[in-house]
Amino acid sequence: MFLSVIIPNWNGAAHLPACLESLRRQRHDAYEVIVVDNASRDASREIVAAYDEVRLIALPRNAGFTGACNAGFRAARGEVQIILNNDTEVDPGWLAALDDAFSRHPEVGLVASKMLLFDRRNTFHTAGDYVTVDGLAHNRGVWEEDVGQYDHEAYVFSACGGSAAYRKRMLDEIGLLDDDFFFSFEDVDLAWRAQLAGWRCLYTPQAVVYHKLKASGGGVTASFYDGRNRLYTLFKNYPSDLWRRHWRAVLRGQLGIAVEAVRAWRGAEARATLRGIVAGLLGARRMLAKRKRIQARRRVALEELERLMVPPYEIPLAPEGSAG
């Protein structure tokens, strides 16, 4: 299977060499690497030019995380198309493990890697992401020491956008990242669309990535987009039957975020979160227009969604040779 690795980049010169060198060490031999640069002002483009095997797409302006990834998707040739943060290093067997996972599981449209911290390689960033019934998204296993508790494959809700592998056939069906998101929650939004359309997300521990958490994001900008895009994700994707069952939890979750931001009002990030919440409410009509198309493609029952939204936030795989 041919794989495409798409690296969105904005002023990431300090991180790119470690990432690109780790891709050179892959044991899989059928892949391409595409760096999409968001009009960086540092030496990013010069660094990429030193890697003859890497294709550079130089955007004339900062199109955000979503815009860069989507430009990469449109240029990519792979049957599997992978988003990889520039502040990562991947294990030499990473691509081979992703190829193997997709090959063994035709029902799977997206695959989540085992993501560990770059500077504490026995500590999790995520073992696949999940969404709780209140509509909030979380990293599974974050900050936990790796003692083998996630050394098994399982169906989960989402793949973290720092290392998310997508089957092209699924993207052709459900669409690419939503450019209205620009940055943050775009991976959760895509996972919602995939889950509703009946595609599975598989977490595979053999695909290992080390991530410099928040090295290429965070701060006031992230707080604004987090506040806005949480609401965008709910308006677009959270199904009506799930809402009727859990609306109190959803409102408590959103109100809790707003109250916490008000209490921390003196902080710039808290004020950015509140501005994001207001922007999310103002954008509700645009998201609700998209909701109609997404919900019309739904092919999965309420109970199946809920299984991924309650502990342990995974669905075990059927034993080999058994049905289901």
Buried (B, 14 or more C-beta within 10 A) or exposed (E): BBBBBBBBBBBBBBBBEBBBEBBEEBEBEEBBBBBBBBBBEBBBBEBBEEBEEBBBBEBEEBBBBBBBBBBBBEBBEBBBBBBBBBBBBBBBBBBBBBBBBBEEBEEBBBBBBBBBBBEBEEBBBBBBBBBBBBBBBBBBBBEBEBEEEBEEBBBBBBBBBBBBBBBBEBBEBBBBBBBBBBBBBBBBBBBBBBBBBBBBBBBBBBBBBBBBBEBBBEEBBBBBBBBBBBBBBBBBBBBEEBEEEBEEBBEEBBEEBBEEBEEBEEEEBBBBBBBBBBBBEEBBEEBEEBBEEBBEEBEBEBEEBEBBBEEEBBBEBEEEEEEE
